[in-house]
Amino acid sequence: MVKLLVLMVVAVVGLFHGAESVEETKQEAPWRIHTLFSVECQNYFDWQTVGLVHSFKKSGQPGPLTRLLSCTDQEKKNYKGMDLAPTFEVPSMSKHPKTGDWYPAINKPAGVVHWLKHSKDAENVDWVVILDADMIIRGPIVPWEIGAEKGRPVAAYYGYLVGCDNALAGMHTKHPELCDKVGGLLAMHIDDLRKLAPLWLSKTEEVREDRAHWGTNLTGDIYGKGWISEMYGYSFGAAEAGLRHKINDNLMLYPGYVPREGVEPILLHYGLPIQVGNWSFSKLEHHEDDIVYKCGKLFPEPPYPREIEQMETDPHKKRALYISVECINTLNDGLLAQHAAYGCSKPGWSKYLSFLKSKKYAELTRPKRLSPASLEFMEDRQKPPVIDTTEKPRPKIHTLFSTECTTYFDWQTVGFMHSFYLSGQPGKITRLLSCTNEDLQKYQGIDLAPTHIVPSMSRHPLTGDWYPAINKPAAVLHWLHHTEIDAEYIVILDADMILRGPITPWEFNAARGHPVSTPYEYLIGCDNELAQLHTSHPDACDKVGGVIIMHIDDLRRFALLWLHKTEEVRADRSHYGTNFTGDIYNSGWISEMYGYSFGAAELGLKHQINNKIMIYPGYVPEPGVHYRVFHYGLEFHVGNWSFDKANWRETDVVNKCWAKFPDPPDPKSLEKIDEGLYQRDLLSIECIKTINDALRLHHERRKCQDPNLIMSPPKLETPKEIAYSRKFGHVDETFTVKNNNNNSEVNHSRKLSEPTETDDSRFSSMRFWIIVLWAFSGLGFVAVMLFLCSIRKGKGTRTKHHRSKRRTPYSGSMD
């Protein structure tokens, strides 16, 4: 009986602690986990320490926590935060003892090496979890529960470590094929860490000293200063040790990003700025903040749950907002606890402090448990490309195009949207609108299309480089992280396009792993050393762009690389030359296009290139082809008439009533001597006519006043003045547009001045006044002839004539 009771107690205790079966865990005891994080003796790291330690306690993370504290002797004399966390002091290597190089990030691997050699805790542990100080733990991080095995650590994804895929890895590891782009969260067996740690440190030193290869094109470091050498030290060291990671991009989340559906992140990394409504937080703004040692001082309070409920209706976006404020609320909650531990007097009542003690806050910040979706590894999602030819329901489509807050993009948007609805393109459409806050406040075109607003990267936030084209990949990435997407395929177009028919994956045979695109033959960098510098798979570089049809899974993997490769090519100024890029301006202006091609090559995406989807107006079409898209990026002509979008960069034809572009020639006037040239001109006319039709309908929707109602009767002019008016088409400034072609301008003004009112209002038209002038001149001629015949009789007739007619400015002189 006693034995039975003992067995029951053991079973209950095992269940209570969540212990797995002996077959599943074998050598590991559930509580033999140790969590490490590395800091320096600075206020900046002290408030991060308070937040991490507080979240560690709330989360229920098993095992002890140790802060690896790197301080110089001088720093230690004045340091106040020794009691902020369980601490293991390690020698500072911020200034390298041999080279003198100033690089504080090296303290992380150096601290781990020192802990392994000199800490007794390292002798009594099976698993180690390594975090950064700027993190908040939301739930237990148990290595074997998240899939870690001996020889197979689990880590978060750092996609910008492009050096794993290029020559950098070949220079710094014998096994470049084992280089994994990982960091942030690391969970591994102690035996793997012992093997890795010295290599981590030595490879960090090695990469740091390799100044010749700090360039952005090799490292992805936009500063080009070797600042991420420690991250490469880890990846190259792990490759040398033969460790292959299980990469999970669900467990760790940057606040502000929207987690995937069904995913419960258990770690928040607030390394990037956070914004919720008008409230924002950036850790860099608190670099010198001694907030830990100032009683009652907290970070600015974020919005309350009730405000978030009113702020966002989409449940997934709303969840992301809750996660963002949870991060800062946990930091502030930790600061309050630390102030109390320091003996600070109890702060007075406030709404915010009351909230932090409420049941609602406790409910929102209770420890999170792993969901099945959170445990999905990237390798499980990256299945080999398969083209499925079996019949099944057609997939959903979502169309995207990218613009900025300028009238130049507004008229393109009006034309694009009009053609979208005429084309029969299935699915939803979204305009990705890149704006600065200042531009957005005065922007008038927010209602021109279904819109997702994204922060402008025209001026790069880190490098200061002015390059608006980067907004395209940046906006796509932002849209992916901040919206709930139910489409299987995404069609990405440019604003300066007109749709003529649907663009569907099933018609053009797009598939997962096989996007469809149109040829951009001028991207000669795919065939020369430019591709070799910027991708580890130059043979996979496709010269494509313009129209993109891509599976959503491919786009999620690809978008970040598209952005990083764009930054990388843009930073590679030494290869801007036309002989490398094909860019006739030698200015790096097509870096975004190469960013797309090189990023796709990195992932092994092989495009199906189709030259029958898109045509430039002005090009001779292939007989029998029904092109689906006009791309009017180049100047085109029809006879003496021409159109170049660049000439209309500063002209507002959207907010000025009845403004439009010069009318092209009438198709009936075209010569049919050459069928190819005839079809070319017809397509050119169709393109600009579609844009003008779109503008007309736009002005009607805006309820612009009828142009004939706002026109005042013009005074009669001299022939010279009349000729001037006809030449420039200035009938009324409120609805005409300056244009460059005389014939089209005459047609333009004539079109705008045609009467559309009833007979009672015709006296306001130009035609009426011309008729009056003609009749008056004829009567005057008759009067003069009569005058010559008989002076008295003529004079009487003339007087009678003028009494029977409406007085004019000329009547006095004739009398």
C-alpha positions in Angstrom: 0.0 0.0 0.0 2.8 2.4 0.9 4.6 1.6 -2.4 1.4 2.4 -4.2 1.0 5.8 -2.5 4.6 6.6 -3.3 4.1 5.8 -6.9 1.0 8.0 -7.0 2.8 10.9 -5.5 5.6 10.6 -7.9 3.2 10.5 -10.8 1.3 13.6 -9.6 4.6 15.5 -9.1 5.7 14.5 -12.6 2.5 15.8 -14.1 2.6 19.0 -12.1 6.0 19.9 -13.4 5.1 19.0 -17.0 7.7 16.3 -17.2 7.8 14.3 -20.3 8.2 10.5 -20.5 11.6 8.9 -19.9 11.7 7.9 -23.6 11.1 11.5 -24.7 13.5 13.3 -22.4 16.0 10.6 -21.5 19.0 12.4 -20.0 17.5 15.8 -19.4 15.8 16.9 -16.2 13.1 19.5 -16.9 14.5 22.1 -14.6 18.2 21.9 -15.7 17.9 25.0 -17.9 19.9 28.2 -17.5 19.1 31.5 -19.2 21.8 34.0 -20.0 21.9 37.6 -21.3 24.8 39.9 -21.8 25.0 43.6 -20.8 27.5 46.4 -19.9 27.7 48.8 -17.0 25.4 51.5 -18.4 22.1 53.0 -17.6 20.9 52.0 -21.1 21.4 48.3 -20.2 20.1 48.7 -16.6 16.5 49.6 -17.6 16.5 46.8 -20.1 17.7 44.4 -17.4 14.9 45.5 -15.1 12.3 44.7 -17.9 13.9 41.3 -18.8 14.2 40.2 -15.2 10.6 41.2 -14.4 9.3 39.4 -17.5 11.4 36.3 -16.6 9.7 36.1 -13.2 6.2 36.6 -14.7 6.6 34.2 -17.5 7.4 31.1 -15.4 10.6 30.5 -17.2 12.2 27.5 -15.6 15.8 27.4 -14.1 18.0 30.3 -13.0 18.8 33.5 -14.9 22.3 35.0 -15.1 23.3 38.5 -16.3 26.8 38.4 -17.9 28.0 41.9 -16.8 31.0 43.3 -18.8 32.6 46.2 -16.9 36.0 47.9 -16.9 37.5 48.6 -13.5 36.8 52.3 -13.9 33.2 51.7 -14.8 32.7 49.4 -11.9 33.7 52.0 -9.4 30.7 54.2 -10.3 28.2 51.5 -11.2 25.0 51.5 -9.2 23.1 48.5 -10.6 25.0 45.5 -9.3 21.8 44.2 -7.5 19.5 44.4 -10.5 19.8 40.7 -11.5 21.8 37.6 -10.6 25.1 38.6 -12.0 28.3 36.9 -13.2 31.0 39.5 -13.8 33.2 39.1 -16.9 36.2 41.1 -18.1 35.2 43.9 -20.5 36.4 43.4 -24.1 34.8 46.5 -25.5 38.3 47.7 -26.3 40.1 44.6 -27.5 43.1 43.8 -25.3 45.3 43.0 -28.2 44.2 45.1 -31.2 42.7 48.1 -29.3 39.6 47.8 -31.6 36.5 49.4 -29.9 33.7 46.9 -30.4 31.4 46.3 -27.4 29.3 43.6 -29.1 32.2 41.2 -28.7 31.4 41.1 -25.0 28.5 38.7 -25.7 30.6 35.7 -26.9 33.5 36.6 -24.6 31.1 36.6 -21.7 29.7 33.2 -22.6 33.2 31.8 -22.9 34.2 33.2 -19.5 31.0 31.8 -17.9 31.6 28.3 -19.3 35.1 28.3 -17.9 34.6 29.9 -14.5 31.0 29.5 -13.4 29.9 26.5 -11.2 26.4 26.9 -12.7 27.8 25.9 -16.1 28.7 22.5 -14.6 25.1 21.8 -13.5 23.0 22.4 -16.6 21.8 20.5 -19.6 20.3 23.3 -21.7 21.1 27.0 -22.2 18.8 29.7 -23.5 20.7 32.9 -24.6 18.7 36.1 -25.0 19.4 39.8 -25.6 18.8 42.4 -22.9 16.2 44.3 -25.0 13.6 41.5 -24.8 10.5 40.7 -22.9 9.7 37.0 -22.1 5.9 36.2 -22.4 6.0 32.5 -21.7 8.4 29.6 -20.8 11.1 28.9 -23.3 11.8 25.2 -22.8 14.4 24.0 -25.3 13.1 20.5 -25.8 9.5 21.8 -26.1 10.4 24.1 -28.9 12.2 21.4 -30.8 15.8 21.7 -29.7 18.0 18.6 -29.9 21.6 17.9 -29.2 23.4 19.0 -32.3 20.3 20.9 -33.5 19.9 24.2 -31.7 16.7 26.2 -32.1 17.1 29.9 -33.1 15.2 32.9 -34.5 15.6 34.0 -38.1 17.9 37.0 -39.0 17.3 37.2 -42.8 19.6 40.1 -43.3 22.8 38.0 -42.7 23.4 37.8 -46.4 27.0 36.8 -45.9 25.9 33.3 -45.3 25.0 33.1 -49.0 28.0 34.8 -50.6 31.8 34.9 -50.7 32.0 36.0 -47.0 31.0 32.6 -45.7 33.5 30.9 -48.0 36.3 33.1 -46.5 35.4 32.5 -42.9 34.2 28.9 -42.6 35.1 25.6 -44.2 31.5 24.7 -44.3 29.6 27.7 -45.9 26.7 25.4 -46.7 26.0 25.0 -43.0 25.9 28.8 -42.3 22.5 29.7 -40.9 21.1 33.2 -40.8 20.0 33.2 -37.1 20.2 35.1 -33.9 18.2 36.8 -31.1 16.8 33.6 -29.5 19.2 30.7 -29.0 18.4 27.4 -27.3 21.0 24.7 -27.3 22.4 21.8 -25.4 25.3 22.6 -23.1 27.7 20.3 -25.0 26.9 22.2 -28.2 27.6 25.5 -26.5 30.9 24.3 -25.1 31.9 23.4 -28.6 30.6 26.5 -30.2 31.5 29.3 -27.7 35.3 29.6 -28.4 34.6 29.5 -32.2 31.9 32.1 -31.7 34.5 34.4 -30.1 37.3 33.7 -32.5 35.1 34.1 -35.6 33.8 37.4 -34.3 37.4 38.6 -34.0 38.2 37.3 -37.5 35.2 39.0 -39.2 35.8 42.2 -37.2 39.4 42.3 -38.5 38.4 41.6 -42.1 37.8 45.3 -42.9 38.2 44.7 -46.6 34.8 42.8 -46.6 32.7 45.1 -44.4 30.8 46.3 -47.4 27.0 46.2 -47.5 27.0 44.0 -50.6 28.8 41.2 -48.6 27.5 41.7 -45.0 24.1 43.3 -45.4 25.3 45.9 -42.8 23.9 49.1 -44.2 26.5 51.1 -42.2 29.4 49.1 -43.7 31.2 49.3 -40.4 31.4 45.7 -39.4 28.9 46.3 -36.6 27.2 42.9 -37.0 30.5 41.0 -36.9 29.4 39.2 -33.7 26.3 37.9 -35.5 28.5 36.5 -38.3 30.9 35.2 -35.6 28.0 33.1 -34.3 26.8 31.8 -37.6 30.3 31.0 -38.9 31.3 29.5 -35.6 28.2 27.2 -35.6 29.0 26.2 -39.2 32.6 25.3 -38.1 31.2 23.3 -35.2 28.8 21.4 -37.6 25.7 22.7 -35.9 22.6 23.0 -38.1 19.8 25.1 -36.6 16.1 24.5 -36.5 15.0 28.0 -37.5 11.8 29.3 -36.1 10.4 32.8 -37.1 7.3 32.5 -35.0 8.7 32.4 -31.4 10.2 35.9 -31.4 8.3 39.0 -32.6 9.3 42.6 -33.1 6.5 44.7 -31.5 4.6 46.4 -34.2 4.7 43.3 -36.5 1.5 41.3 -36.9 2.0 37.6 -35.8 0.8 34.9 -38.2 -2.6 33.5 -37.5 -2.6 31.0 -34.8 0.9 32.0 -33.6 1.6 33.0 -30.0 5.0 34.6 -29.7 6.7 33.9 -26.4 9.5 36.5 -26.8 9.3 40.2 -27.8 12.4 41.9 -29.2 11.9 45.7 -29.0 15.0 46.5 -31.1 12.9 48.6 -33.5 10.7 51.7 -32.9 7.1 50.9 -31.8 4.1 53.0 -32.7 0.4 52.6 -31.6 -1.7 55.5 -32.9 0.0 58.8 -31.9 2.1 57.0 -29.2 5.6 55.7 -30.0 8.6 54.2 -28.2 12.2 53.8 -29.4 14.9 52.4 -27.1 17.5 54.6 -28.8 15.8 57.7 -27.3 16.6 56.4 -23.8 20.3 55.6 -24.3 21.3 57.8 -21.3 18.1 57.5 -19.3 18.7 56.7 -15.6 15.1 55.9 -15.2 15.9 52.9 -12.9 17.3 55.2 -10.2 14.6 58.0 -10.4 11.7 57.2 -8.1 8.3 57.3 -9.8 9.8 57.8 -13.3 8.3 55.6 -16.0 8.3 55.5 -19.8 5.4 57.3 -21.5 2.2 55.3 -20.9 0.9 53.6 -24.0 -2.8 53.5 -25.0 -5.3 51.7 -22.9 -7.2 48.6 -24.1 -10.4 50.7 -24.6 -8.5 53.0 -26.9 -7.0 50.1 -28.9 -10.5 48.7 -29.3 -11.6 52.0 -30.9 -8.4 52.3 -32.9 -8.6 49.1 -35.0 -11.4 46.8 -36.1 -9.3 44.1 -37.8 -8.7 41.4 -35.1 -5.2 40.5 -36.2 -4.0 44.1 -36.4 -5.7 44.7 -33.0 -3.8 41.8 -31.5 -0.5 43.2 -32.7 -1.4 46.6 -31.0 -2.1 44.8 -27.8 1.3 43.0 -28.0 3.1 46.3 -28.6 1.6 48.0 -25.5 2.1 44.8 -23.5 5.9 45.2 -24.1 6.1 48.7 -22.6 3.6 48.0 -19.8 5.8 45.2 -18.7 8.8 47.5 -18.7 7.0 50.0 -16.6 5.6 47.4 -14.3 9.2 46.2 -13.7 10.4 49.7 -13.0 7.7 50.2 -10.4 8.8 46.9 -8.7 12.4 48.0 -8.8 11.7 51.4 -7.4 9.8 49.7 -4.5 12.8 47.5 -3.9 15.0 50.6 -3.6 12.7 52.0 -0.9 11.0 54.6 -3.0 7.8 56.0 -1.5 4.6 54.6 -2.9 3.5 56.7 -5.9 0.2 58.6 -5.7 -2.8 57.3 -7.5 -3.1 57.6 -11.2 -5.2 56.0 -13.9 -2.2 54.3 -15.4 -0.9 52.9 -12.1 -4.4 51.7 -11.3 -4.4 49.9 -14.7 -1.1 48.2 -14.0 -2.6 46.7 -10.8 -5.9 45.8 -12.4 -7.3 42.3 -13.3 -7.4 43.4 -16.9 -3.7 44.0 -17.0 -3.0 40.7 -15.2 -5.2 38.9 -17.7 -3.4 40.5 -20.7 0.1 39.7 -19.4 -0.5 36.2 -18.0 2.1 33.7 -19.2 1.6 32.5 -22.8 1.7 28.9 -23.9 3.0 27.6 -27.1 0.5 27.0 -29.9 1.0 24.4 -32.6 1.5 27.1 -35.2 4.3 28.7 -33.0 6.3 25.4 -33.3 6.4 25.4 -37.1 9.9 25.6 -38.4 10.8 27.5 -41.6 12.2 24.3 -43.2 8.8 22.7 -42.8 7.2 25.5 -44.8 9.8 25.6 -47.6 8.6 22.7 -49.7 10.1 22.1 -53.2 8.3 23.9 -56.0 5.5 21.9 -57.5 3.3 22.9 -60.4 -0.1 21.4 -59.8 -2.0 20.8 -63.0 -5.1 19.2 -61.4 -8.4 20.9 -61.5 -9.4 22.7 -58.4 -11.1 25.9 -57.3 -9.3 29.0 -58.6 -7.2 30.7 -55.9 -7.9 34.1 -54.5 -5.8 37.0 -55.9 -4.8 40.3 -54.4 -3.4 43.1 -56.5 -0.8 45.6 -55.2 0.7 48.8 -56.5 3.0 51.3 -54.8 2.8 55.1 -54.8 3.8 58.2 -52.8 1.9 61.2 -51.5 2.3 63.4 -54.6 0.0 64.5 -57.3 2.3 62.8 -59.8 1.3 59.5 -58.4 -2.3 60.6 -57.9 -3.2 60.9 -61.6 -1.5 57.6 -62.2 -3.6 56.1 -59.4 -6.8 57.5 -61.0 -5.9 55.9 -64.3 -4.8 52.6 -62.7 -8.0 52.2 -60.7 -10.3 53.1 -63.6 -8.5 50.4 -65.7 -8.6 47.9 -62.9 -12.4 48.0 -62.7 -12.7 47.8 -66.5 -10.3 44.9 -66.8 -12.2 42.3 -64.9 -9.2 41.6 -62.7 -10.5 39.3 -59.9 -9.9 39.8 -56.2 -9.0 42.8 -54.0 -6.7 45.7 -54.8 -4.5 47.8 -52.4 -2.5 50.9 -53.0 0.6 50.9 -50.8 1.0 54.6 -50.0 4.4 55.7 -48.7 4.2 59.0 -46.9 6.0 61.0 -44.2 3.8 62.2 -41.4 4.2 65.7 -42.6 3.1 64.8 -46.2 0.2 62.7 -45.0 -1.3 65.6 -43.0 -1.7 67.7 -46.1 -2.4 64.9 -48.6 -5.7 65.2 -50.5 -5.8 61.9 -52.3 -6.4 59.4 -49.5 -9.7 58.3 -51.1 -8.4 57.6 -54.6 -8.0 53.8 -53.9 -8.2 51.2 -51.2 -5.0 52.2 -49.3 -2.5 50.8 -46.9 -0.3 53.6 -45.5 3.3 52.8 -44.8 6.2 54.9 -43.5 8.2 56.6 -46.2 11.7 55.3 -46.8 12.5 57.8 -49.5 15.1 59.2 -47.2 16.6 56.1 -45.7 16.2 56.2 -41.9 19.7 55.0 -41.2 21.9 56.0 -44.1 20.1 59.2 -45.1 20.3 58.1 -48.8 17.5 59.6 -50.9 16.1 56.8 -53.0 12.3 56.7 -53.3 12.2 53.5 -55.3 13.0 51.6 -52.1 9.5 52.3 -51.0 8.2 49.5 -53.2 9.9 46.5 -51.4 9.6 48.3 -48.0 5.9 48.8 -48.5 5.3 45.2 -49.6 7.1 44.0 -46.5 5.1 46.4 -44.2 1.8 45.2 -45.8 2.7 41.6 -45.2 3.4 42.2 -41.5 0.4 44.5 -40.8 -2.5 43.0 -42.7 -4.5 39.8 -42.7 -4.2 38.3 -46.1 -6.6 35.7 -47.4 -5.2 35.6 -51.0 -3.1 32.8 -52.3 -1.5 34.8 -55.1 -0.3 38.4 -55.2 -0.1 40.4 -58.4 2.3 43.3 -58.0 2.2 46.1 -60.6 3.5 49.7 -61.0 1.3 52.8 -60.7 2.2 53.9 -64.3 0.2 51.0 -65.8 -3.1 50.6 -67.4 -4.9 47.2 -67.2 -6.6 45.9 -70.4 -7.6 42.5 -69.1 -7.2 40.1 -66.1 -3.8 38.9 -64.9 -4.4 35.6 -63.3 -2.0 32.8 -62.0 -4.0 30.1 -63.6 -3.8 31.6 -67.1 -0.1 32.3 -67.0 0.8 29.2 -65.0 2.2 30.7 -61.8 2.9 28.3 -59.0 4.6 28.1 -55.7 8.3 28.5 -56.3 7.6 29.6 -59.9 6.5 33.3 -60.1 5.5 34.8 -63.4 7.0 38.1 -64.6 7.7 40.1 -67.7 11.2 40.6 -69.3 13.5 43.5 -68.4 16.4 42.7 -70.7 18.4 45.8 -69.7 19.2 44.2 -66.3 22.6 43.1 -67.7 23.9 42.8 -64.2 22.4 39.3 -64.0 24.9 38.2 -66.6 28.1 39.8 -65.2 30.0 40.1 -62.0 27.3 42.3 -60.3 25.3 39.1 -59.8 28.3 37.3 -58.5 28.8 40.0 -55.9 25.3 40.2 -54.7 23.9 36.6 -54.9 25.3 33.2 -54.2 23.3 31.9 -57.1 24.1 34.2 -60.1 22.9 31.5 -62.4 19.4 31.8 -61.0 19.2 35.6 -61.7 16.3 36.5 -63.9 16.0 39.8 -65.8 12.4 40.5 -64.9 10.2 43.2 -63.5 7.0 45.2 -64.1 4.4 42.6 -63.7 4.8 40.0 -60.9 2.5 37.1 -60.0 3.8 35.3 -56.9 2.4 32.8 -54.4 1.9 34.3 -51.0 4.3 31.8 -49.3 7.0 32.8 -51.7 6.4 36.5 -51.1 6.6 36.1 -47.3 10.0 34.4 -47.7 11.1 36.8 -50.3 10.0 40.3 -49.3 12.7 40.9 -46.6 15.4 39.8 -49.1 14.0 42.1 -51.7 14.4 45.0 -49.4 17.9 44.0 -48.1 19.2 43.3 -51.6 17.9 46.7 -52.7 19.8 48.4 -49.8 22.8 46.3 -50.6 22.9 47.1 -54.4 22.2 50.8 -53.6 25.1 50.9 -51.2 27.5 49.4 -53.7 28.3 52.7 -55.4 31.5 51.3 -56.9 29.3 49.2 -59.3 26.8 51.9 -60.5 28.5 52.0 -63.9 26.5 51.4 -67.0 28.8 48.5 -68.0 27.7 46.7 -64.8 24.0 47.7 -64.4 22.8 48.9 -67.8 21.7 52.1 -66.0 22.5 54.9 -68.5 22.5 57.5 -65.7 25.1 55.6 -63.6 23.2 56.6 -60.5 22.0 53.4 -59.0 18.5 54.3 -59.8 17.5 50.7 -60.8 18.9 49.2 -57.6 15.4 48.2 -56.5 15.0 46.1 -59.8 18.3 44.4 -59.1 17.2 43.9 -55.4 14.2 42.0 -56.8 16.2 39.8 -59.1 19.1 39.1 -56.7 16.6 38.4 -53.8 14.7 35.9 -55.9 17.9 34.2 -57.0 18.9 33.8 -53.3 15.7 31.9 -52.7 15.9 29.8 -55.9 12.7 31.3 -57.3 12.7 30.6 -61.0 10.5 32.9 -63.0 8.3 32.0 -65.9 9.1 35.0 -68.2 6.2 36.0 -70.4 6.5 38.7 -73.0 2.8 38.7 -73.9 1.5 40.3 -70.7 2.9 43.8 -70.9 3.7 46.3 -73.7 5.1 49.8 -73.7 3.0 52.3 -75.7 5.0 53.2 -78.7 6.3 49.6 -79.2 5.1 47.6 -82.2 2.8 44.8 -80.9 3.2 41.2 -81.9 0.4 40.2 -84.2 -2.5 38.5 -82.5 -1.4 39.2 -78.9 -3.8 40.6 -76.4 -1.6 42.5 -74.0 -3.0 42.8 -70.5 -1.0 45.8 -69.4 0.2 49.1 -70.8 3.3 50.4 -69.0 3.7 54.0 -70.1 7.1 54.6 -68.5 8.6 55.9 -71.7 7.7 58.7 -74.0 5.6 57.7 -77.0 4.4 59.5 -80.2 1.5 59.3 -82.6 2.4 61.6 -85.5 3.2 65.1 -84.1 1.4 64.3 -80.8 3.4 62.9 -77.9 3.1 62.0 -74.2 5.8 61.6 -71.6 4.7 61.1 -68.0 7.9 62.9 -66.7 6.6 66.2 -68.2 3.6 66.0 -65.8 5.5 65.5 -62.6 4.5 68.8 -61.1 1.0 69.2 -62.7 -2.1 68.6 -60.6 -4.7 67.2 -62.9 -6.6 65.4 -60.1 -7.6 68.3 -57.8 -8.1 70.8 -60.6 -11.6 70.4 -62.0 -11.8 69.1 -65.5 -8.1 69.0 -66.0 -6.8 66.3 -68.4 -4.0 65.5 -70.8 -3.8 66.6 -74.4 -6.1 64.5 -76.6 -4.4 62.1 -78.9 -5.3 62.1 -82.6 -8.5 60.6 -83.8 -8.0 56.9 -84.7 -9.8 57.6 -88.0 -7.0 59.9 -89.0 -4.3 57.2 -88.8 -2.8 55.9 -92.0 -2.9 52.1 -92.6 0.2 51.8 -94.8 2.0 49.6 -92.3 -0.2 47.3 -90.2 2.3 47.1 -87.3 2.7 50.8 -87.0 -1.1 51.3 -87.3 -1.7 48.8 -84.4 1.1 50.5 -82.4 -0.6 53.9 -82.8 -4.0 52.5 -81.9 -2.6 51.1 -78.6 -0.9 54.4 -77.8 -4.2 56.3 -78.3 -6.1 53.7 -76.2 -3.6 54.2 -73.3 -3.9 58.0 -73.0 -7.7 57.9 -73.8 -8.2 55.5 -70.9 -6.4 57.9 -68.5 -8.4 60.9 -69.8 -11.6 59.0 -69.4 -10.6 58.1 -65.8 -9.9 61.8 -65.1 -13.3 62.9 -66.5 -15.1 60.3 -64.3 -13.0 61.4 -61.3 -14.0 65.0 -61.8 -17.7 64.0 -62.1 -17.4 62.0 -58.9 -15.9 65.0 -57.2 -19.0 66.9 -58.4 -17.0 69.5 -60.2 -19.3 72.2 -61.6 -20.3 71.9 -65.3 -17.6 73.8 -67.2 -20.3 75.6 -69.3 -22.0 76.8 -66.1 -18.8 78.4 -64.7 -17.8 80.0 -68.0 -18.5 83.7 -68.3 -19.4 85.2 -71.7 -16.0 86.2 -73.2 -15.6 89.7 -74.6 -15.0 90.1 -78.3 -11.4 90.1 -79.2 -9.2 91.4 -82.0 -8.2 88.7 -84.5 -4.7 88.7 -82.9 -6.1 88.1 -79.5 -8.5 85.4 -80.7 -5.6 83.6 -82.4 -3.6 83.7 -79.2 -6.5 82.1 -77.3 -6.9 79.3 -79.8 -3.2 78.6 -79.9 -2.9 78.0 -76.2 -6.4 76.7 -75.4 -6.9 79.1 -72.5 -10.7 79.0 -72.5 -11.0 78.9 -68.7 -8.2 78.2 -66.3 -10.4 76.2 -64.0 -10.6 73.2 -66.3 -7.9 73.3 -68.9 -4.4 72.0 -68.8 -1.3 73.5 -70.4 -0.2 71.3 -73.2 2.6 71.1 -75.8 0.9 70.3 -79.1 -0.9 73.0 -81.1 -3.4 70.8 -82.9 -4.3 68.8 -79.8 -4.7 72.0 -77.8 -7.1 73.5 -80.2 -9.1 70.2 -80.1 -8.9 70.3 -76.3 -10.3 73.8 -75.9 -12.9 73.2 -78.5 -14.0 70.1 -76.7 -14.3 71.9 -73.4 -16.2 74.8 -74.8 -19.0 72.8 -76.5 -22.3 73.8 -75.1 -24.2 71.2 -73.1 -27.0 73.4 -71.7 -30.5 74.1 -72.9 -31.4 76.6 -75.7 -32.0 79.3 -73.1 -28.3 79.3 -72.0 -26.7 79.2 -75.5 -25.9 82.9 -75.3 -23.0 82.0 -73.0 -21.2 80.1 -75.7 -18.4 81.2 -78.0 -20.3 80.0 -81.1 -23.2 82.4 -80.4 -21.0 85.4 -80.2 -19.2 84.5 -83.4 -22.5 84.3 -85.2 -23.6 87.7 -83.7 -20.3 89.3 -84.8 -20.8 87.9 -88.3 -24.4 89.1 -88.6 -23.4 92.5 -87.3 -20.6 92.9 -89.8 -23.0 91.9 -92.7 -25.6 94.5 -91.6 -22.8 97.1 -91.3 -21.7 96.4 -94.9 -25.2 96.9 -96.2 -25.5 100.1 -94.3 -22.3 101.5 -95.8 -23.5 100.7 -99.3 -26.8 102.5 -98.7 -24.8 105.4 -97.4 -22.9 105.7 -100.6 -26.2 105.7 -102.6 -28.0 108.3 -100.6 -26.5 110.1 -97.6 -29.8 111.2 -96.1 -31.6 108.0 -96.9 -28.6 105.9 -95.7 -28.3 107.8 -92.5 -32.0 107.3 -91.8 -31.7 103.7 -92.5 -28.6 103.4 -90.3 -30.3 105.1 -87.4 -33.3 102.9 -87.7 -31.1 99.8 -87.9 -29.3 100.7 -84.6 -32.5 101.3 -82.8 -33.8 97.8 -83.7 -30.6 96.0 -82.6 -28.9 95.4 -79.2 -26.3 98.1 -78.5 -22.7 97.2 -78.9 -19.4 98.9 -78.0 -19.1 99.8 -81.7 -22.5 101.7 -82.1 -21.2 105.1 -80.9 -18.4 105.3 -83.4 -20.7 104.3 -86.3 -23.2 107.0 -85.4 
